[in-house]
Structure formats: C-alpha cells, structure tokens
C-alpha cells in the first residue's frame, strides 16, 4: 500500500477515502491532550465555555511531550494508549474533530462516533517517541499549564509517520472485520 502525504487541513475532505492499514505522512497543526486535559476540555464544553482551540477539523495527538533537547521543538513525544480517552472522544468527534492519533485499540462507542462523523483514528508507533520528535518543528503550550507535560500544546508536524488504525467506513486494523 502506498504512503499518502496529507495536510491536516485536508483531513475533513479526504478522511472517508482513507483505509485501515494505509500509511500516512501528516503535516500541519496538531494538538496534544491526554486524560487530564480531556477532562478539562469536556468540563469547558459542559460549561458552554470556549475551548483553547477550534475543535472543528482539528487533530488531537494523545501525547505528553517531554522537555525539548537542543535543536528540537520537543523531547520524546510518543503516543499514549488511546482507550484511556474513550469516555471523552465521542463528544469531541460530534463537535467536528477530524482525527485522533494514539496507539492501541479503541472502544466500539468511539468507533461508532468516528463513522458517524466521517473522522479517522491514526496510529503512531509506541516506543518511537524520540524518532517522532524529529517530525515536530514547533511546539507551543496553549492551555492547562498546571498539567505540566500533559498540558495542551499546539505542535507543527512535518511528514509525521502514521497509519490508519480505524477508518470512517468501519475498517479496523485491530480486527479482521468491519465494526
């Protein structure tokens, strides 16, 4: 299967054409958020407050980058286990989230939300955080500074190597059937 280069801004238009297992090089802006940040994002939604970034068309990377090393925007920036965000993800997909990036399986409720919204779940290779950091050209903390490395950061990525874990049509690399 060929590798497809995608700009984040193209995801809402092309996500339904992506297939589970397809390799992707992603370029553009992504936002980091792990468990604690997701809890705060949902609390803001519940309070009808403004989010720290526009969720519509956005990509959330389930990661907490370590402090940067000389010459790099961040230190190690590997994915965290996606299932830990399952209780938050359906609400974000319903609000227009284009994709998430993580590792491992996700629950059926999240898979259904991805299909309904035409989004995509992208996977990064666990244990490759130092290599992933080489594809991050800038990082800026934008919300929840009290969470330290788990604060929300805006990253600029350049040809971040990923693969489609679950596509908008129900294809799923974690099983041999469509959900």
N, C-alpha and C positions, 0 to 999 in steps of 0.2 A: 504494500500500500504506500502510495506516495506521501511525502510530507507536504502539508499545506501551510503557507505563511498567512497569518491573519492579523489584522489590526483590530484592537478591541472595539473600535467604533463600527466595524463591520459585523460583529457578532450578532446583533439583533436581526440583521437581514439574512445572514447565512447559516445560523445555528441549525435550522431544520435540514440543511444539506449535509451536515457532519454525521459521521457514522462511528459507532463504538469501535474502539481499537485504532482509529485513524490518528496518525501522528501530526502534531501541530507545533508551529513556532509562533508564539504570541508576542505581539509588540503593542505597546501603548501603556495606558494607565490602569493599574490595578490597586486595590485597597486591601490591606491586611486586617484581619479580625479573627480572633479566637473566641473561646467560650465567654469570657468576662465581657469582652467588647460586644459580642452578640446580645448578651443580656441587657446591656445598656442601650443598644440600638433599638431593641424591642420595647424597652421602657420609654424611650423617646417617642416611638410610634404610638404606644398606648396613651401617652400624654398629649398627643397631637402636636408634638414639638418638632422643630426642624432637625433633620439628620445632618451629620457633619459632611456628607457628600450626597450627591444625587444618586439614588439607588437605581433609577431607571437607566438601563443599558450598561450598568456597572458590572465589574468583576470583583469578587471578593476571594482573596487568597487566604486560606486557613493557615496562617503562619505568624510567628513572632520573631522577626529578625533579631539576631544578636548585634551588639555594637559593631560599627564598621571598623575595618582594618585599613591601614594606609593604602590609598589608591582605589578603594572600593566604597560604594554607596552604603553597603550594609555588610555585616559579618555573615555567618551562616544563616540561610533562610530556607530551611526545608519545610515541607508540608506537615501539618498535624493531622490526626485522624479525623476524617470528615464526619463520621457518625456522631461525634460529640456536639455538632451543630445542628443535628436533625430536628430538634424541637424548635429551632428558630428559622430554619431555611424556608419552609413553605410560605411564611408571611413575607419574606423578602422577595421570593420569586413572584408572588402575587402582586408585588409592587413594582415589578419590571426588572429585577436583577437578571442580567444576561447570562452569567455563568459563575460557578464557584470552582476553585482549584483546591485540591486536597489530596488525601491518599486513603485508600481503602473503600470498602462498601458503604453505601448509604441506604437508609430505610425506604420502605415502599411509599410512605407518605411524601417523602422528598422526591422520589422518582415520579410520582403522580404530579407533583407540583411542577417539576421540570417539563413533563409532557404537556400539561395544561398551558404553561406559559411559553413554550417553544424555546426554552433555555437549554443549557448544556452543562454537564459536570465534567470538568477537566481534571486529569490526574497528573501529579508530579511524582517523581521517583523519591521515595523515602530514603533517607541516608545520604542524599546527594546535595545537602544544603550548601556546602561550600562551592560546589560547581554551579548551582542555581544562582548564587550570589553574583557570579560573573556576568549574568544576563540582566542584572539590575543596575541601571545607570544613574538613578537618583532615588532618594527616599526622604520624605518629609512627614514628621509626626503631625497629625491634624486633629486628633481627638483623644480624650481619656488618658491624658499624660500620667495620671496616677496609676495606671496599669503597667507602667514600665515597658518591657519588651512586648507586652500584649496590647499596647495602645494601638489605635488605628493609624496606619501610615499610608500615605499615597506613594506608590512606587511607580517608576517608569521602567518598564522591562523592554528588552530588545532581543527578539527571537528566543524567548523563553521556551525551552523544550518541554512539551506536554503531550499527553494523548487523551483522546476522548474516552472517558470512563462510562458515561451514560449519555445517550443522545436523546434528542427531542422526540424521537419516534419509538422509544422504548428499548432500543438496543443497549446492551449492558455487558461489559467485559467480564463482570463477576459471575455470570451465569450463561448457560447455553440457550437461553430463550428470552423472548421479549417480555418485559413486565407489563 
